[in-house]
Amino acid sequence: MKVEQIYTGCLAQGAYYIESKGEAVVIDPLREVDPYLRKAEGNNATIKYVFETHFHADFVSGHLDLSKKTGAPIVYGPNAKPAFDAIIATDGQEFKVGDVTLKVLHTPGHTMESTCYLLRDENGKDVGLFSGDTLFIGDVGRPDLAQKLVTDLTQDKLAGYLFDSLRNQIMPLADDIIVYPAHGAGSACGKNMSKETTDTLGHQKETNYALRPDMTKEEFIKEVTTGLVAPPAYFPLNVMMNIQGYDSIDKVLERGQHALSPDAFEVAANETGALVLDTRDPQIFTKGFVPNSINIGIDGQFAPWVGAMIPDIKQEILLVTDEGREEEVITRLARVGYDYTIGYLKGGFNAWKEAGKETDSIQSIDAAELAGIMEKNEVNILDVRKKSEYQSEHLLNAENAPLDFINDSMAQLDKNKTYYVHCAGGYRSMIFNSILRARGYENLIDVKGGFKSLKESNQFKISDYVCPSTLL
């Protein structure tokens, strides 16, 4: 038996490949399915099933493409109603894969179709639990994501179902079982997940707040729902794509991989209404970029921030990337449902500049420069980290303007004032600055290195540390 976690840091997402005696299954596959196909082919294995733990909100799964290319049926748990052919399994149903078995454990709560898959080895021993978004390491799934979309249940009602699912289906299992969750720290599907991506169930029973044996249902509901903020706007759109279907990733890649000269790129930007997305490193972007382009760096939490910042998943997109990374960017956009990339700037920003096209830039200073400015003048400092991060620790004279709620944050700004903008490390602040720059805010100065560099410089007054109750 072979069990492999295929972890994608950008989405903090774990897909799983399980193989036994020449047969394999994939659980919660990503949009691009070639890696799973190559893995099975390299092992002379046949993919027998494609398992889904639920209808994902934070990414578009690759179930349809993988099923089409392998002939393997898609399997969901009870209550799932996809718009395509699938096996809707019953609670307790077993699926044989080589010498091992996967047993369906229906665990409603995160969503009503949420299902875990219990792995049994060739001797019938329970060895692993693929827990989806029901049980994370250190946390459990949010009970608010399915509201109003596919159910009329309130988040408290869903949390009550989750309490019962954990105690009736999961906590009675053996302590030595390995828990394989669908997400880790950084995902918005839970509020306080561990950086660890697997653990024993026994250790989770000892350390996970949601599995305390003496916890009442009322206490559980209160703790699970405390600290929740509105989920990213793209979540319900991804859920509907996962339920209803989508274009093949092959078609998306073909549509997006159009190399455009600077002249053609400029025409396309002016005539189509496409958003110009620059995915280069923030500190490279700041030195020069195509006017009105938005920076979301490919080497950060790219896909979730695209989803949070671009409200329409059908928005046409033109790309400025590091040369050679165009396909990677198109693929990673498609992971969260942004399928309408219509071309990229051939030769990247250097080609644009060499063609004599107009460019723009954003001033960026370090902590020492900011400290020097503050000695002489009063300044306006914007901290664009999440509210929970700001409340935990911040510069005493900084104002919180979370990137997550950029429209609300923008409403509190004066275009005639100069603002010094920082996040935690410099990634989010450039997203914030570029979006507002495109909207006519010209007096924004980026603080490179973010709060980390400001704190480590020992030149600023910092609030007392308060342990956050949530990381959302």
SULCORGI-V722997 format. One record per helix or strand. SS is the DSSP state (h for helix, s for strand). FROM is the first residue (numbers start at 0). TO is the last residue. If there is no record, write none. Layout:
# SULCORGI-V722997
SS|FROM|TO  SS|FROM|TO
This chain:
# SULCORGI-V722997
s|1|7  s|12|19  s|22|26  h|33|41  s|45|50  h|62|69  s|72|75  s|86|87  s|93|96  s|99|105  s|114|119  s|125|131  s|134|134  s|139|139  s|146|146  s|150|150  h|154|169  s|177|180  s|182|182  s|197|199  h|200|206  h|208|210  h|216|224  h|234|243  h|248|255  s|258|259  h|261|271  s|274|277  h|281|284  s|288|289  s|293|294  h|301|308  s|316|319  h|325|333  s|340|344  h|347|353  s|358|359  s|363|364  h|366|375  s|379|382  h|386|391  s|394|394  s|397|399  h|402|410  s|418|421  h|426|437  s|443|446  h|449|455  s|461|461
